[in-house]
Amino acid sequence: MPLLGAAVLTFAAASAQQVEPAHDGLSLSSTLEGLVESRDADGAVRFQVVAAEELAQADQFVYSVRFTNTMDRAAEGVRITSPVPPGLRYVDGSAVGPGSIVLFSVDDGLTFGAPSELLKPDVDASFRRADAADFTHVRWILQAPLGAGATGFARFRAVKR
């Protein structure tokens, strides 16, 4: 368990998200938060956000990217690409980014597509439809220019592999 916590902390500290195409005036910050699930006396499920040093005890994780256009003009064609952290698996249907199309990669970020378009090699040299456990990267493509001074976010959930 501590090894996973160390890998996740390393990822959070040395975030590998990318902005494509490069916009000098676009700033990024990312966070990885752990969620610990519990049930209260009446059986209701509750989630508690845990601090970075307690990530190893988390059941689920939320990876968030916040981006801000620091230019005095709109940024067009903004794409945010983030790898799924090592030791974690993307939770199906959890990626959100207001005003964005969300795409996925199963080949370490070389190609992207909608989940229904992605294929993975199978053991018998054929292909199978990829599922959420196969996703290596998540990409958000903003559908409108990001205005001068505007801020946005993108996020997804993950669980331990």
C-alpha positions in Angstrom: 0.0 0.0 0.0 2.7 2.6 0.8 4.2 2.0 -2.7 0.9 3.1 -4.4 0.8 6.1 -2.1 4.4 7.0 -3.1 3.6 6.6 -6.8 0.5 8.7 -6.6 2.3 11.4 -4.6 5.1 11.4 -7.2 2.6 11.9 -10.0 0.8 14.7 -8.1 4.1 16.5 -7.5 5.5 16.1 -11.0 2.3 16.4 -12.9 2.5 15.4 -16.6 -0.5 17.1 -18.0 0.1 18.9 -21.3 -1.6 21.8 -23.1 -1.8 21.4 -26.8 -1.2 23.4 -28.9 1.2 25.4 -26.7 -0.2 28.6 -25.4 2.4 30.7 -23.5 -0.3 32.6 -21.7 -2.2 29.5 -20.4 -1.3 28.5 -16.8 -2.1 25.1 -15.4 -2.3 23.6 -12.0 -3.3 20.1 -11.0 -4.4 18.3 -7.9 -4.9 14.7 -6.9 -7.2 14.2 -4.0 -8.1 11.0 -2.2 -11.6 10.0 -1.2 -12.1 7.7 1.7 -15.5 6.0 1.8 -17.4 5.3 5.0 -21.0 4.6 6.1 -22.7 6.4 8.9 -25.1 4.8 11.4 -28.1 5.0 9.1 -26.1 3.3 6.2 -25.6 6.4 4.1 -22.3 6.5 2.2 -20.0 9.4 2.9 -16.7 10.4 1.3 -14.0 12.3 3.1 -11.3 14.2 1.2 -7.8 13.2 2.6 -4.6 15.1 2.5 -1.8 14.2 0.1 0.2 12.4 2.8 -2.8 10.2 3.5 -3.4 9.1 -0.1 -2.5 5.5 0.5 -5.6 5.0 2.6 -7.9 6.4 -0.1 -10.5 4.3 -1.9 -11.0 6.7 -4.8 -9.2 9.6 -6.3 -10.1 12.8 -8.1 -7.6 14.2 -10.5 -8.3 17.9 -11.4 -6.7 20.3 -13.8 -7.4 24.0 -13.5 -6.4 26.2 -16.4 -6.4 30.0 -16.8 -5.9 32.1 -19.9 -3.4 34.8 -18.7 -3.3 36.5 -22.1 -5.2 39.6 -23.1 -6.9 37.7 -26.0 -8.8 34.5 -26.3 -7.0 31.2 -26.6 -8.3 29.0 -29.4 -8.0 25.3 -29.9 -7.2 24.5 -26.3 -6.6 20.8 -25.6 -5.7 19.5 -22.1 -4.2 16.0 -22.0 -3.5 14.2 -18.7 -2.2 10.7 -18.1 -4.0 8.4 -15.7 -1.7 8.2 -12.8 0.4 4.9 -12.4 -1.3 2.4 -10.2 -4.7 3.9 -10.8 -7.5 3.0 -13.2 -9.9 5.5 -14.8 -13.5 5.3 -13.5 -15.8 4.9 -16.5 -17.9 8.0 -17.3 -16.2 10.2 -14.7 -14.3 12.7 -16.9 -15.9 16.1 -17.0 -14.9 19.5 -18.4 -17.6 22.1 -19.0 -17.7 23.0 -22.7 -15.3 20.2 -23.7 -15.4 17.1 -25.7 -13.7 14.3 -23.8 -11.5 11.7 -25.6 -9.3 8.9 -24.4 -6.1 7.1 -25.3 -5.2 3.4 -24.9 -1.7 3.7 -26.4 0.0 6.1 -24.0 -1.3 9.3 -25.6 -0.3 8.5 -29.2 -3.9 8.5 -30.5 -7.3 9.6 -29.0 -10.9 8.7 -29.6 -14.3 8.2 -28.1 -14.6 5.1 -25.9 -16.7 3.3 -28.6 -13.9 3.9 -31.2 -11.0 2.5 -29.1 -9.6 -1.0 -29.7 -7.0 -3.0 -27.8 -5.0 -6.0 -29.1 -6.4 -9.2 -27.7 -4.4 -12.4 -26.8 -5.2 -14.1 -30.1 -3.9 -11.2 -32.3 -7.4 -9.9 -32.8 -8.8 -6.7 -31.3 -11.4 -6.1 -28.6 -13.2 -3.0 -27.7 -11.3 -1.1 -25.0 -12.8 -0.4 -21.7 -12.1 2.2 -19.0 -9.4 0.0 -17.4 -7.4 0.3 -20.7 -7.4 4.2 -20.7 -3.9 5.6 -20.3 -4.7 9.3 -21.0 -7.7 11.6 -20.9 -8.0 14.6 -23.3 -10.4 17.5 -23.1 -10.9 19.7 -26.2 -12.5 23.1 -25.4 -15.3 23.7 -27.9 -15.1 27.5 -27.7 -12.2 29.9 -27.3 -11.1 30.5 -23.7 -11.6 34.2 -23.1 -8.9 36.5 -21.8 -8.6 36.0 -18.0 -11.0 33.0 -18.1 -10.5 30.0 -15.9 -11.8 26.4 -16.5 -11.3 23.0 -15.0 -11.3 19.4 -16.1 -11.3 16.3 -13.9 -11.8 12.6 -13.6 -12.0 9.9 -10.9 -9.8 6.9 -10.6 -9.5 3.9 -8.3 -6.6 1.6 -7.3 -5.6 -1.0 -9.9 
